[in-house]
Amino acid sequence: MKREMNLEELGFDDWYKDRVDPAKEAQYKIARVIAVNKDNYAIRNKAGDVLAELTGRLIYSAESPLDYPAVGDWVYAQYLDDDTFAIIHDILPRKSTLQRKTSGKKIEFQLIAANIDTAFIVQSLDANYNVRRLERYLVMVNEAGIHPIVLLSKSDLVSADDLEGKAAQIHEVMPDVEIAPFSNISTSGLDIVKSMLEAGKTYCLLGSSGVGKTTLLNSLLGDDVFEVQTVREKDSKGRHTTTRRQLISLDCGAMVIDTPGMRELGNISVDSGLSDTFAEIAELANSCRYTDCTHMHEDGCAVLAAVKDGTIDEERLANYLKLNKESAFNEMSYLEKRQKDKDFGKKINTIKKQLGIRKRK
């Protein structure tokens, strides 16, 4: 039988307490979303776990996917049928939101999870290892204001010198990021990862399919709770093991949100994330001759000068420009879509009013 957990153990700290609406608190109970299903949600408070649905007002007032609850959200819920079912009436303010562009051509935000304190970005030390992809994850995490830690999995596949070289390569472009190598096979480094977990804090596992996130989660749980699938030998790519996002409580009191491997990681409006991840490029850009410098061909470009003298890696600049262009394009497309939606909504309201006038006649 699952023991009762108070809200503080679930991560409800002073930041959230200061933002509680007293009127809503008096009317509803506060709970945390631990899973998002196709047609409902699983929420948890000190009384336990129940399935919940959204109130109609919350559904019809939502303007984008960001207005719906995500795993990790705190919500105001009305409990019914002897606390066996609940209706979610509203969402509390979020401390952080991990989001990306939806996959494919559709330009829309996809909310991955909310209220995360630390993101474990898992990179495997096999053929899947890719610093440029790591930069992309860091942009997303830094934009959300979440503390990043890089976990290098499958450390048993490389020598100590190779491991040191990989860590040095990451620190060369991201000097301040914390790095922890580990192996699910030899268990080397797992104690270090476990020591990073703090009771009452929420963590998430990010990384491509096949990097060992699910195996790591099983190791943290101390049991093979989640199914693990092997990767293809030729390219070290794996199939999706995690199929939904869920918040998992560990014995140490920490909580982990596992996320499906994301093959496509599109960013929208990540100015601060880019500046934080590519801090040296952003700083040099202030010294460019032109304020609107593209860092591609202009005379007097401080960034290009740094590439020329070897201060900045050419591939790193190329990735920065690519991510910047992608973000700007997605943001422009998203804003255009929102404007079209608003214009369409105005037309519908106009037609409704006209029909109402005709009915009254």
C-alpha positions as CSV (number, residue, x, y, z in Angstrom):
1,M,0.0,0.0,0.0
2,K,1.4,3.4,-1.0
3,R,2.0,5.6,2.0
4,E,0.5,9.1,2.1
5,M,2.7,11.9,0.9
6,N,2.2,15.5,1.9
7,L,2.4,18.2,-0.8
8,E,5.9,19.3,0.3
9,E,7.2,15.8,-0.4
10,L,5.7,16.1,-3.9
11,G,7.7,19.3,-4.5
12,F,5.2,21.9,-3.3
13,D,7.7,24.4,-1.9
14,D,7.4,28.1,-0.9
15,W,7.5,29.3,-4.5
16,Y,4.2,27.6,-5.2
17,K,2.7,28.4,-1.8
18,D,3.2,32.1,-2.4
19,R,1.2,31.9,-5.6
20,V,-1.8,30.0,-4.4
21,D,-5.2,31.6,-5.0
22,P,-6.9,31.5,-1.5
23,A,-10.4,31.5,-3.1
24,K,-9.6,28.5,-5.3
25,E,-7.7,26.8,-2.4
26,A,-10.8,27.1,-0.3
27,Q,-13.0,25.6,-3.0
28,Y,-10.7,22.8,-4.4
29,K,-7.8,20.6,-3.4
30,I,-4.3,21.0,-4.8
31,A,-2.8,18.0,-6.6
32,R,0.1,17.3,-8.9
33,V,-0.3,15.8,-12.4
34,I,1.7,12.6,-12.5
35,A,0.7,11.3,-16.0
36,V,-1.1,12.5,-19.1
37,N,-3.3,9.9,-20.8
38,K,-5.2,10.2,-24.1
39,D,-8.5,11.1,-22.5
40,N,-7.7,11.9,-18.9
41,Y,-5.0,12.7,-16.3
42,A,-3.6,10.9,-13.3
43,I,-3.1,13.3,-10.3
44,R,-1.7,12.8,-6.9
45,N,-2.0,14.5,-3.5
46,K,-1.6,13.3,0.1
47,A,-4.8,11.2,-0.3
48,G,-3.3,9.1,-3.2
49,D,-3.6,8.8,-7.0
50,V,-6.9,9.3,-8.9
51,L,-7.9,9.8,-12.5
52,A,-9.1,13.2,-13.5
53,E,-10.7,15.0,-16.4
54,L,-10.8,18.7,-17.3
55,T,-13.7,21.0,-16.6
56,G,-15.4,22.2,-19.8
57,R,-14.5,25.8,-19.1
58,L,-10.8,24.9,-19.0
59,I,-11.1,23.0,-22.3
60,Y,-13.0,25.7,-24.2
61,S,-10.9,28.6,-22.9
62,A,-7.6,27.0,-24.0
63,E,-5.9,28.9,-26.8
64,S,-3.0,26.5,-27.3
65,P,-1.5,23.2,-26.0
66,L,0.3,25.3,-23.4
67,D,-3.0,26.0,-21.7
68,Y,-3.6,22.3,-20.9
69,P,-2.1,20.5,-17.9
70,A,1.3,18.7,-18.3
71,V,3.1,16.2,-16.3
72,G,4.5,18.0,-13.3
73,D,1.8,20.7,-13.2
74,W,0.1,21.6,-9.9
75,V,-3.7,21.9,-10.4
76,Y,-6.9,22.9,-8.5
77,A,-9.0,19.8,-8.5
78,Q,-12.5,18.9,-7.3
79,Y,-12.7,15.4,-5.8
80,L,-15.8,13.4,-6.3
81,D,-17.3,9.9,-5.5
82,D,-15.4,9.5,-2.1
83,D,-12.2,10.9,-3.6
84,T,-12.1,8.2,-6.4
85,F,-12.3,10.7,-9.3
86,A,-11.6,14.4,-9.8
87,I,-12.3,17.3,-12.1
88,I,-9.4,19.7,-12.8
89,H,-10.6,23.3,-12.7
90,D,-7.4,25.3,-13.1
91,I,-3.6,25.2,-13.2
92,L,-1.3,26.9,-10.7
93,P,1.5,29.2,-12.0
94,R,4.4,27.2,-13.4
95,K,8.0,27.6,-12.1
96,S,9.4,26.2,-15.4
97,T,8.0,24.7,-18.6
98,L,10.0,22.4,-20.9
99,Q,8.6,22.8,-24.4
100,R,9.4,22.4,-28.1
101,K,7.9,22.7,-31.5
102,T,5.6,19.9,-32.4
103,S,7.2,17.3,-34.8
104,G,6.5,17.6,-38.5
105,K,5.4,20.7,-40.4
106,K,2.8,21.9,-37.9
107,I,4.1,25.0,-36.1
108,E,2.8,24.8,-32.6
109,F,4.2,24.5,-29.0
110,Q,4.3,21.1,-27.4
111,L,4.5,21.2,-23.6
112,I,6.7,18.3,-22.5
113,A,6.6,18.8,-18.8
114,A,6.3,21.5,-16.1
115,N,7.9,22.5,-12.9
116,I,11.3,20.7,-13.4
117,D,14.2,21.7,-11.2
118,T,17.0,19.8,-13.0
119,A,17.3,18.2,-16.4
120,F,19.6,15.2,-16.9
121,I,20.6,15.3,-20.6
122,V,21.7,11.8,-21.4
123,Q,24.3,11.3,-24.2
124,S,25.7,7.9,-24.9
125,L,29.4,7.3,-25.6
126,D,28.7,5.1,-28.6
127,A,28.0,6.1,-32.2
128,N,25.0,8.2,-30.9
129,Y,27.4,10.7,-29.3
130,N,26.8,14.2,-30.8
131,V,27.9,17.5,-29.3
132,R,25.7,19.5,-31.8
133,R,22.6,17.6,-30.6
134,L,23.7,18.2,-27.0
135,E,23.8,21.9,-27.8
136,R,20.2,21.7,-29.1
137,Y,19.0,20.1,-25.8
138,L,20.9,22.7,-23.8
139,V,19.1,25.5,-25.7
140,M,15.7,24.0,-24.8
141,V,16.7,23.5,-21.1
142,N,18.4,26.9,-20.7
143,E,15.4,28.6,-22.2
144,A,13.2,27.0,-19.6
145,G,15.4,28.2,-16.8
146,I,16.1,24.6,-15.7
147,H,19.5,23.5,-14.3
148,P,21.2,21.2,-16.8
149,I,23.5,18.2,-16.0
150,V,25.0,16.1,-18.8
151,L,25.1,12.4,-18.1
152,L,27.4,10.4,-20.4
153,S,26.0,6.8,-20.6
154,K,27.8,3.6,-21.7
155,S,31.1,4.8,-20.2
156,D,32.1,1.1,-20.2
157,L,32.5,1.3,-24.0
158,V,35.4,3.8,-24.0
159,S,38.8,4.1,-22.4
160,A,39.5,6.5,-19.6
161,D,41.4,8.7,-22.0
162,D,38.5,8.7,-24.5
163,L,36.1,9.6,-21.7
164,E,38.3,12.4,-20.5
165,G,38.6,13.7,-24.1
166,K,34.8,13.7,-24.6
167,A,34.3,15.6,-21.3
168,A,37.0,18.1,-22.3
169,Q,35.2,18.5,-25.7
170,I,31.9,19.4,-24.0
171,H,33.6,21.7,-21.5
172,E,35.4,23.5,-24.3
173,V,32.0,24.7,-25.6
174,M,30.1,24.7,-22.3
175,P,32.6,25.4,-19.5
176,D,30.2,25.5,-16.6
177,V,28.0,22.5,-17.3
178,E,28.2,19.6,-14.9
179,I,29.2,16.2,-16.4
180,A,28.7,12.8,-14.9
181,P,29.8,9.6,-16.8
182,F,28.1,6.3,-15.9
183,S,27.5,2.8,-17.1
184,N,24.3,0.8,-16.7
185,I,26.3,-2.4,-17.4
186,S,29.2,-2.0,-15.0
187,T,27.2,0.3,-12.7
188,S,30.2,2.6,-12.6
189,G,29.2,6.2,-11.8
190,L,25.6,5.3,-10.8
191,D,26.3,6.2,-7.2
192,I,27.3,9.6,-8.3
193,V,24.1,10.1,-10.3
194,K,22.1,8.9,-7.3
195,S,23.9,11.3,-5.0
196,M,22.7,14.2,-7.2
197,L,19.0,13.5,-6.4
198,E,17.5,15.6,-3.7
199,A,14.2,14.8,-1.9
200,G,11.3,17.0,-2.9
201,K,13.0,18.1,-6.2
202,T,11.8,17.2,-9.7
203,Y,14.2,15.9,-12.4
204,C,13.7,14.9,-16.0
205,L,15.5,12.6,-18.3
206,L,16.2,13.9,-21.8
207,G,18.0,12.3,-24.7
208,S,17.6,10.3,-27.9
209,S,16.2,6.8,-28.1
210,G,18.7,4.2,-27.2
211,V,21.0,6.3,-24.9
212,G,20.0,4.4,-21.8
213,K,17.4,6.6,-20.1
214,T,15.0,3.8,-19.3
215,T,17.7,1.5,-18.0
216,L,19.0,4.3,-15.8
217,L,15.5,4.9,-14.5
218,N,15.3,1.2,-13.6
219,S,18.6,1.5,-11.8
220,L,17.4,4.5,-9.8
221,L,14.2,2.6,-8.9
222,G,16.2,-0.5,-8.0
223,D,14.0,-2.8,-10.1
224,D,13.2,-3.5,-13.8
225,V,9.9,-1.6,-13.7
226,F,10.1,-0.3,-17.3
227,E,10.7,-2.3,-20.5
228,V,14.1,-1.8,-22.1
229,Q,14.8,-2.4,-25.8
230,T,18.1,-2.9,-27.5
231,V,19.7,-0.5,-30.0
232,R,20.7,-1.3,-33.6
233,E,24.4,-2.2,-33.7
234,K,25.1,-0.4,-37.1
235,D,24.1,3.1,-35.9
236,S,23.4,2.8,-32.1
237,K,19.9,4.0,-32.6
238,G,17.1,2.7,-30.4
239,R,13.4,2.4,-30.7
240,H,11.1,4.4,-28.3
241,T,10.8,2.6,-25.0
242,T,9.0,5.3,-23.1
243,T,5.6,5.9,-24.7
244,R,4.2,8.5,-22.4
245,R,5.4,11.1,-19.9
246,Q,5.0,10.3,-16.3
247,L,6.3,11.5,-12.9
248,I,7.9,8.7,-10.9
249,S,8.7,9.0,-7.2
250,L,11.9,7.4,-6.0
251,D,12.7,6.0,-2.6
252,C,15.1,8.8,-1.9
253,G,12.2,11.3,-2.1
254,A,13.2,12.8,-5.5
255,M,10.8,12.7,-8.5
256,V,11.8,11.9,-12.1
257,I,9.9,12.6,-15.3
258,D,10.8,10.2,-18.1
259,T,10.3,11.5,-21.6
260,P,10.0,9.6,-24.9
261,G,13.1,9.9,-27.0
262,M,12.8,12.9,-29.3
263,R,14.2,12.4,-32.8
264,E,13.0,15.8,-33.9
265,L,13.8,18.7,-31.4
266,G,12.5,21.9,-32.9
267,N,12.8,25.2,-31.0
268,I,10.5,28.2,-31.0
269,S,11.5,31.6,-29.5
270,V,14.6,30.6,-27.6
271,D,16.5,33.9,-27.4
272,S,17.7,33.5,-23.8
273,G,18.3,29.7,-24.3
274,L,20.6,30.5,-27.3
275,S,22.4,33.3,-25.4
276,D,23.0,31.0,-22.4
277,T,24.1,28.0,-24.4
278,F,26.3,30.0,-26.8
279,A,27.4,32.6,-24.3
280,E,30.8,33.3,-25.9
281,I,29.2,33.9,-29.3
282,A,26.5,36.2,-27.8
283,E,29.1,38.2,-26.0
284,L,31.3,38.6,-29.0
285,A,28.3,39.7,-31.1
286,N,28.1,42.9,-29.0
287,S,31.5,43.9,-30.5
288,C,30.4,43.4,-34.1
289,R,30.5,46.6,-36.3
290,Y,26.8,46.2,-37.2
291,T,24.1,45.7,-34.7
292,D,22.2,43.5,-37.1
293,C,25.2,41.4,-38.0
294,T,24.4,38.0,-39.3
295,H,27.9,36.6,-38.5
296,M,28.0,35.1,-42.0
297,H,29.9,37.5,-44.2
298,E,30.1,41.1,-42.8
299,D,33.3,43.1,-42.5
300,G,34.0,43.9,-38.9
301,C,32.2,40.8,-37.5
302,A,33.8,39.9,-34.2
303,V,32.4,36.4,-34.3
304,L,33.8,35.5,-37.7
305,A,37.2,37.0,-36.5
306,A,37.1,34.6,-33.6
307,V,36.4,31.7,-35.9
308,K,39.3,32.7,-38.1
309,D,41.7,32.8,-35.2
310,G,40.4,29.5,-33.7
311,T,38.8,31.0,-30.6
312,I,35.3,29.7,-31.7
313,D,34.8,26.3,-33.5
314,E,33.4,26.7,-37.0
315,E,30.9,23.9,-36.5
316,R,29.7,25.5,-33.2
317,L,29.0,28.8,-35.0
318,A,27.2,26.9,-37.8
319,N,25.0,25.2,-35.2
320,Y,24.3,28.5,-33.5
321,L,23.2,30.1,-36.8
322,K,21.1,27.1,-37.7
323,L,19.3,27.1,-34.4
324,N,18.8,30.8,-34.4
325,K,17.3,30.7,-37.9
326,E,15.1,27.8,-37.1
327,S,13.8,29.5,-33.9
328,A,13.1,32.7,-35.7
329,F,11.3,31.0,-38.6
330,N,9.2,28.8,-36.2
331,E,8.3,31.9,-34.0
332,M,7.2,33.9,-37.1
333,S,5.1,31.0,-38.4
334,Y,3.6,30.5,-35.0
335,L,2.6,34.1,-34.6
336,E,1.1,34.1,-38.1
337,K,-0.9,31.0,-37.2
338,R,-2.1,32.6,-34.0
339,Q,-3.2,35.8,-35.9
340,K,-5.1,33.7,-38.5
341,D,-6.8,31.8,-35.6
342,K,-7.8,35.1,-34.0
343,D,-9.1,36.5,-37.3
344,F,-11.1,33.3,-37.9
345,G,-12.5,33.5,-34.4
346,K,-13.6,37.1,-34.9
347,K,-15.4,36.1,-38.1
348,I,-17.2,33.3,-36.3
349,N,-18.3,35.7,-33.5
350,T,-19.5,38.2,-36.1
351,I,-21.6,35.5,-37.8
352,K,-23.0,34.4,-34.5
353,K,-24.1,37.9,-33.6
354,Q,-25.7,38.3,-37.1
355,L,-27.6,35.1,-36.6
356,G,-28.7,36.2,-33.1
357,I,-30.0,39.5,-34.5
358,R,-32.0,37.6,-37.2
359,K,-33.4,35.3,-34.6
360,R,-34.6,38.2,-32.4
361,K,-36.4,39.7,-35.4
